Amino acid sequence: MTESNEPMQIDYIEFPARDLAAMKAFYGDAFGWSFKDYGDAYVEFRDGRLAGGFARTDERPRGEGTLAILRTDDLEAMRDRIVSLGGRIVREIFAFPGGRRFHFADPSGNVLGVWSDK
């Protein structure tokens, strides 16, 4: 294997999911993602730039570890939309160098962030 000077990029991200239908409804309505089912235990999603998947599990995610962060132009509107679709805010909007963000738990308990530079 030869070494490359090219930076590595995240190519795929996968979330555990207790209810695949609920995950598709939540992320489809909240962010406009599209989906492709692979049997009854896996769903691939696409957000227009990145692909990923929801893998069915009976275990409840702990919401700790790697944090995927999504971008929006209107942080408050996105927070309200996530809550209206059944998401739970686990960290309210806060400022950080370069912008503001909040963290939420999806219907399966995965914790993600949403940020804006506004």
Secondary structure, DSSP 4 states (H G I P E B T S, - for coil): -----SPP---EEEEEES-HHHHHHHHHHHH--EEEE-TTSEEEEE-SS-EEEEEE-SSPP-S-S--EEEE-S-HHHHHHHHHHTT-EEEEEEEEETTEEEEEEE-TT--EEEEEE--
